[in-house]
Amino acid sequence: MKESKNQIDILLVGTGAVGSYFGGKLAQTTARVSALCRSDFDVVKSKGIKIESYKGDFDFKPAETVNNAQDYTGQPDYIMVCLKALPEVNLAEIIRPVMGADTAIVLVQNGIEIEAGIAKAFPKNEIISAIAFIAVSRIELGVARHTGSGMINLGNYPNGISPKTKKLADLFTEAEVPCKTFENIAASRWRKMIWNASFNPISVLGGGADSKQMVETPESVKLVRDIMNEVAAIAKSTGNEVPEEEIEKAITGNRKMRPFKTSMLVDYEAGRPMEIDAILGNAITIAKKNGIPTPYMESLYSLLKLHEVTQLS
């Protein structure tokens, strides 16, 4: 239970790489951070989580570690979801047992149009959309390796910045996590999408290329830029402009960072489902509705679907 009535209570849902890092950082603040785990429950329950970071290693021992929401005591102020955005994951049913009237749902997930379903399931609760910019991977159960960046953007869905969102941003700042808030979080999602829709699929289809290898040859850079331009065109059709300099910034950023594997590549190599629809499929659907041609994205989508079939067969 809470140590005081003023303490912020956060339930982290998903202790993969991203969840482990941001949950661990928030646990260094005045907040009480617990974790709902799946495959790593036994390890996290007994040993906690170790984050190996280029900024300095740290450990994260959740206040409570549970395997299902029914076992969590009380109702959290925030449920911070760091699960992959996959069609087969029924997030609403996972978190429903601990939802309170004032619980805000924080979706730290990749992709476009990932908030609508959960907003429909909990129409009276705040939905905070969160976009993470971080190079982090889980190298084994209970161990995550952080190699670059580590910032997060927040905003209410569909728009606005509520007091609860500001409070969460303050906690991230207290944890020394760079955090910005946006009135129009959708615009920030589209800017992240130019990176996700290009580098994630290419890393898998390019034979396991890391972040730096994908920007080392003119041919791959051209493909990256072509995909990014398609994403920018879709974004513009929804009223969200992605400036040209954002595309160049994303490409040069990969050149400057330490080489790392994308989250989609990590999932593919581990034999796990990939976020194909969240990262590509949803955007392609919007493009078709708005009459925007996306030949590069559709080719990546088809090939990734084929990869997934052959991988899981």
N, C-alpha and C positions, 0 to 999 in steps of 0.2 A: 504494500500500500504506500501512498504518498507519505513522505516524512513531514510535510506541512501542507496546509491548504493552498499555499501560494506556489508550491513546486509544480513545474511543468512536467507532465507525464507523457512520454513518447513510446509508442509501441512500433518497433521496426518489424516490418513483414518482409522477410527475405534477407538472408545474410550471405549473399554472394559477394563479389568483389566490391561493387558500388555501395551496397548496404553496409558491409563491414566497415568501409572507410568512413562514410558520412555518419553512420550510427556511432562508431567509435569516437569520432571527433565531438559529436554532440554530447556524448557521455562524459567529456572532459569539462562540461559546463555545469551550471546549477540544475540542469534538467535531469530527470530520472529516465533512463533509456532501457527498455526491455526488448526482447527479441522473440519473434515467432519463427522458428526454424523448421526445415524439412529434412533433407538428407544429412545435414550436418548437426542435427539436434544433439546426439550423444556427445560429440566432440565439444560443441559450444557449451553445453550444460556442465561438462566436467572441467574443461580447460579454458573456456573463453576463446577469444579470437586474437591473433597476433597480426598486426599490420606492419609489414616491412616497407618503410617509406624513405624516399630519397631526402625527405625533409626531417627524418628522424623516426625511428621505430617506436611503436606504442602498442599497448595491449588494451583490449576491450572486453570487460566482463559484464554482460547485461545484468540489470537489477533482477529481472526474471527471465528465464529461458523456458519457453513453452513450445510444445509440438502442435497444439491447436488452440484456437482462440478461447475455447471454453475454459481452459486451464488458467487463463490470465486473470489476475485479481483486479477488480475495479474497472473503470472506463477511462481510456486515455484522452488527453487533450488533442493529441495528434496521432494518427496512424500513418506512418511513413512507409509507403509501398515501394520496394525495390526489386520486385519480381519482374521477370521478363514479360513483355506485353505479348502474350500468346493466346490464340483463340480458345485453346482447350483449358485455360486457367480461369476458373469461375471466381474472380476476386471478390465479388459481392458476397458470396456464400462463405468465403474464408474469413472475412472481417465482420460479418453481420453480428455474431454473438457478443462483440465488445463495443459495438457502436453506441455512443451516447448522443443525446440531443445536441450537445455542443462539440462533439468530436469532429475535427477537421481531417480530411483525407488528403494526404500529400502524395502525389503520383510522381515518383522519381523514375520515369520510364522513357524509353526511346519512342520516336515515331510521331505521326500526325493522327488526329482524331482518336486519341486513346482515352480521352476523358468522358466522352458522351455516355457510354454504357454505365459507368459507375455513378455519374451525376443523375442518371435516370433511376438507378437503384436506390439512391439516397438523396432525393430532391431537396430535403430540408437541411442537409449538411453542407458545410463549405468544402469545395474542392480546390485544392492548391496544386497547380501544375508546376512541376519542377524539372529543369533541364540541367543535367550534369555535364561538365566539361572536365574529363579526367581520364588519365591512362592508368588503369588499375586492373589487375586480374587475380583470380583465386588460384594459387598454385597447388593447394591441397586443402582438404577440409580443415577449417579453422585458421587458415593462413592466407592473407592477401598481400600482393606486392604492388605498391604504388610507385609509378615511375615518372609521372608527369602531370602537370596542371593540378586541378582540384577545386575548381570554382563551381558555383551553382546559381542558377537564376530561378526566381520565384514569381508567381502571379496567380491571382484567382481565376478560375475558369467560370464563365467564359471571358471575363475581364475584370479589372479592378485590383486594388490592393487593400485588403481588410486589416483591421488591427491584429488578428491572429497571424496573418501572413507577415506583417511587420515584426511581430514578436518572434516568429520563427527565424526571420532574417537576422534579428538581433542575436539570437542564440548561435547561429552560424558564425556571425562576426565575433562573438565571444570565444568561439572555438577556433578562431583564426582561419576560417574558411571564407575566401572571397565570395561575397553574395550580393547580387543585385535584384531589385524588384522591378516588375514591369506591369504597367496598366494593361498592355496588350501582350499577354504571354504567348499568344499564337504566333506573333511576329518573331519572337525569340525561338520558338519551336521550328519555324521554317528556316531560320538561319542555321540552326543545328542540323536540320535535315540535309542541307547541301553537303555536309560532311558524311552524315550517316548513309545517305542513299548512294554515295559514290564509293567511299573507301571500304565500308563494311562488305558489300557484295564483291567488289574487285579483289579483296583480300582472300576470299574463299575461292572464287573462280580463277584467280591468278596463281593458283598452286600454293597457297599459304604465304603470300607476300606480307611482309610487315609494313608498318606505316611509312617508313622511309623508302623502302624499295619501290613503293607505288608512285613516288614522285622523282624517281631517278632516271627514267627514260622518257623521251619526248612522246612516244606512242601512248604510254600509260597516262601521262599528264594530260594529253589531249582527250582521252576517254574520260578522265576525271572531270575535266572542265566541261565537256559536252553534257555529262550527267548533271552537273551542278547547274548548268544553264537551263536544263529542263525543269529542275526543281524550282529555280527562280521564276520561271514562266508560270508554273502552277501556282506558286505563292502569290504572284502578281494578280492572277485571275481571281484570287480570294480576297484581294484588297490588302495583301501584305507584301511590301516591297523588300527585296533582298538586293542591296547595293552591289555593284560589280566588285567593289573593293573587298567585300566579304568573301567572294570566291577566291581572289588572289591571296587573301589573308589565310584562308583555310589551307591552301596549297603550301604556302611558305611556312605556315605553322608546323606542318608535318616534317619539313626539311630541318627545322630547328630543334624539334623535340627528340628525345631519346627514342630509338626504334621500339615499337611495341606491337603486339597482336591486337587486332580489333576484337570487340566482344563477339561479333558474329563468327569470326574465325575460331575463337576459343570454344564457342559452342559447337561448331562443326567438328572440330578435332576431337571433342569430348563425346561426340555422338548424341548431342542434345538438340532439340528442336531450335530452329533459328527464327529470329523476329522478322520473317520475310514480309508478312502482311503489314505489320506496324511500320516498318521502314520503307517498303516499296509499294505494297498492294493498296493501302489506303490512299496514298498520294496519286497512284495511277487511276483509281476510281474517281477521285476529284478531277483529275485531268480530263478524263473521258466526258464527265458531266459538263465541264466547262469548255470543251472543244480544244484542248491543248494537246498537240502531238508529243508522244514520249517514246520514240522507238528504242532509245538506249535503255531506259528504265524497264520497258516491257521485255526487252531481251534478257536483261539481268534477272528479272522476276521469273521468267520461264526457265532459265538455266538453273536458278537456285531451287525452284520447285522440283526439277528433275534430280538435282543433287540430293535433295532431301528424301525423295522416293528411293533412290538407289542406296543412300546411306542407311536408311531405316529398314530396308527390305532384308 
